[in-house]
């Protein structure tokens, strides 16, 4: 699991470079992606399935992103957009289009619905994460 944490951190850091994150925020952007991925793996290993694991991991990732944004005094999107990289169902999108091109409609439908559910779970996780009041994330003066 340590190797997956480091690989998720590296992948998120690579995406942070592409996204144009300031150099001082690379570590925290990378950390959000790695923590989100570990959260996803933990819930997946508990047997909740890919959709609910994505939902819970995205909710956790949104909370961590809001926390870092408040502490580091940066926009939430700086951490959330780069951190969500590890949870996006890129392989699902690829296989959905592959099965469509290969005219395998049963697999296309199954993989497409699973990918759509994961994307919806990511959206709902972000919405639930932003439903928490901002005052809970700010430091007391």
Buried (B, 14 or more C-beta within 10 A) or exposed (E): EEEBBEEBBEBBBBBBEEBEBEEEBBEBBBBBBBBBBBBBBBBBEEEBBBBBBBBBBBBBBBBBBBBBBBEEEBEBEBBBBBBBBBBBBEEBBEBBBEBBEEEBEEBBEBBBEBBBBBBEBBEBBBEBBBEEEEEEBEEEE
